[in-house]
Amino acid sequence: MSTTPTLTALQVMQDAPVIPVIVLNDVAHAVPIARALVAGGVRMLEVTLRTPQALACMEAIAKEVPEAVVGAGTVRTKADAQAAAMAGARFAVSPGYTSAVGQACRDNGLALLPGVATGSEIMMAQQDGYTELKFFPAMQAGGPAMLKAWSGPFFDVKFCPTGGVTLQNASEFLALPNVVCVGGSWLVPADAMARGEWSRITQLARDTLALRK
């Protein structure tokens, strides 16, 4: 297994203004959702490890939607990283950061966006070579004001704020020089999934492209 990610975290962040945070309870929804998002111009897809079906969903997308780039969200352990890589994930997103998770992602060839909410966590991630980080939970942990405050001491770090980010407030985050993209679940509403409204998801994805700086 590769120990060098073929993708960098910065490439994941730069692809589109928003990384969709996708919670899938039904494997049958995985491929249509991926196709709908890709049709709307969003290729980096974070499928969270919050449901028993998540890994099977990643595998289906990786096999059947080659234009999509599958990522695993909620990666908290070495086992999570290994399972995600086996399922075809190419990047990982974690809610927090530990050196063990960082090393596991490297060992499994996964680009990692580690979650941070404090200055100490940023320093721990930087110490291990990570300079592109997920700010989580963004709104609860201080929102745009916190990112502005961090731009001084952490001038060399780029962020993807996630958690409480919506179409309405995304522009405020994206206007900041240290923010490359945001993470959001609004691209994949539960009701649209339940009703199979894939064209609505495509339109939501298209709408986010207008947020690009």
DAPE-V69527 format. One record per pair of residues at least 12 apart in sequence whose ideal C-beta (glycine too) atoms are under 6 Angstrom apart, sorted by the first residue. I is the first residue (numbers start at 0). GAP is how many residues later the second one is. Records with the same first field share a line. If there is no record, write none. Layout:
I = GAP, GAP
//
This chain:
1 = 107
2 = 104
4 = 104, 105, 106
6 = 83, 84, 104
7 = 103
8 = 102, 104, 123
9 = 122
11 = 32, 79, 99
12 = 119, 147, 167, 168
14 = 28, 29
15 = 26
16 = 157, 164, 191, 194, 195
17 = 164, 166, 190
18 = 25, 27, 162, 164
19 = 167, 168
20 = 25, 162, 164
21 = 25, 166
22 = 25, 27
23 = 29, 33
24 = 26
26 = 26, 29, 30
28 = 164
29 = 27, 30, 31
30 = 29, 33
31 = 166
33 = 27, 31, 34
34 = 30
35 = 162, 165, 166
36 = 168
37 = 29, 30
38 = 163
39 = 162, 165, 166
40 = 168
41 = 163
42 = 25, 26
43 = 25
44 = 23, 25
45 = 25, 27, 47
47 = 25, 26
48 = 23, 25, 31
49 = 24
54 = 28, 32
57 = 12, 29, 30, 31
58 = 28, 29
61 = 26
68 = 21
69 = 18, 19
70 = 18, 20
71 = 12, 17, 20
72 = 20
74 = 17, 19
77 = 22, 26
80 = 23, 24, 27
81 = 26
84 = 23, 25
90 = 19, 20
91 = 13, 18, 20
92 = 20, 41
93 = 20, 21
94 = 20, 41
95 = 19
96 = 17, 24, 27, 28
98 = 29
101 = 26
112 = 21, 47
113 = 16, 19
114 = 19, 21
115 = 17
116 = 24
121 = 32
130 = 26
131 = 26
132 = 26
133 = 26, 28
134 = 24, 26
135 = 26, 27
136 = 26
137 = 23, 24, 25, 26, 27
138 = 25
143 = 28, 29
146 = 29, 31
150 = 27
157 = 20, 22
158 = 19, 20
159 = 21, 23
160 = 12, 21
161 = 21
164 = 17, 19
165 = 20
166 = 19
169 = 12, 41
170 = 40
173 = 37
186 = 17, 18
//
